[in-house]
Each structure stands twice: as C-alpha cells, then as structure tokens.
Amino acid sequence: MKSERPELSGAKIVVSGGRAMGSAEEFQKGDRAPGRQLGAAVGASRAAVDAGYAPNDYQVGPDRQGGRA
C-alpha cells in the first residue's frame, strides 16, 4: 500500500516525534493527527527508533536522512 504522504528525504514539511511519545502505539496516534492535516512526512528521533516506536526509515537528524542538527 502506497502512502499518500511525501517521502521523508524530499518532504517540505516533516512532523517528528521522540522518546516522549512513550510507546509505539502513542507514536502511531501522533503520526495520524497533525501530519495528515499538513500533508507532512513523518519523522522520528533516534531515541524513538531505538525504542522501537518507529521504523528506521523514519529517523531524522544528523545520523540519518532529511534532518539537520
């Protein structure tokens, strides 16, 4: 199933979440709310990815695609 959201690496708007989301379930809830209204790509901090809240390809920041430190 193809997402209607833009790819992270080429997105003009990225909505990103981190460890404070608390769980994968909460991350998925946040993924749906503001990002959908903005037509944004979804990103995640390294901590959120390491905790299993989001897949590796969502990671943003200096270690990954789409982000700036």
C-alpha positions as CSV (number, residue, x, y, z in Angstrom):
1,M,0.0,0.0,0.0
2,K,1.5,3.3,-1.1
3,S,1.3,6.2,1.4
4,E,-0.2,9.5,0.4
5,R,2.5,11.2,2.4
6,P,5.7,12.5,0.8
7,E,9.0,10.7,1.2
8,L,10.9,11.9,4.2
9,S,14.1,12.8,2.2
10,G,12.2,15.1,-0.1
11,A,9.5,16.5,2.1
12,K,8.9,20.2,2.6
13,I,7.2,19.6,6.0
14,V,8.2,16.9,8.5
15,V,6.3,16.1,11.7
16,S,8.6,14.3,14.0
17,G,8.2,12.5,17.4
18,G,10.6,11.4,20.0
19,R,11.0,9.3,23.1
20,A,8.4,11.4,25.0
21,M,5.7,9.7,22.8
22,G,6.1,6.8,25.3
23,S,5.2,3.8,23.1
24,A,4.8,2.7,19.5
25,E,1.0,3.0,19.9
26,E,1.2,6.6,21.0
27,F,3.7,7.4,18.2
28,Q,1.2,6.0,15.7
29,K,-1.6,8.2,17.1
30,G,0.6,11.2,16.8
31,D,1.5,10.1,13.3
32,R,-2.1,10.5,12.2
33,A,-3.1,13.8,13.7
34,P,-1.2,16.9,12.6
35,G,0.9,15.3,9.9
36,R,-2.2,14.2,7.9
37,Q,-3.7,17.7,8.0
38,L,-0.4,19.3,6.9
39,G,0.4,16.6,4.2
40,A,3.7,16.1,6.0
41,A,6.2,13.3,6.1
42,V,6.6,11.6,9.4
43,G,10.0,11.6,11.2
44,A,11.3,10.2,14.4
45,S,14.2,10.9,16.7
46,R,17.0,8.3,17.0
47,A,15.7,7.6,20.6
48,A,12.2,6.8,19.3
49,V,13.6,4.5,16.6
50,D,16.0,2.8,19.1
51,A,13.0,2.3,21.4
52,G,11.0,0.6,18.6
53,Y,8.4,3.4,18.4
54,A,9.0,4.0,14.7
55,P,10.8,2.2,11.9
56,N,14.4,3.0,11.0
57,D,13.4,4.8,7.8
58,Y,11.6,7.4,9.8
59,Q,14.7,8.6,11.6
60,V,15.8,12.2,11.1
61,G,18.7,14.1,12.3
62,P,22.5,14.3,11.7
63,D,22.8,10.4,11.6
64,R,20.0,10.0,9.1
65,Q,18.1,11.4,6.1
66,G,16.0,14.5,5.9
67,G,17.2,16.2,9.0
68,R,19.5,18.9,10.3
69,A,21.1,19.0,13.7
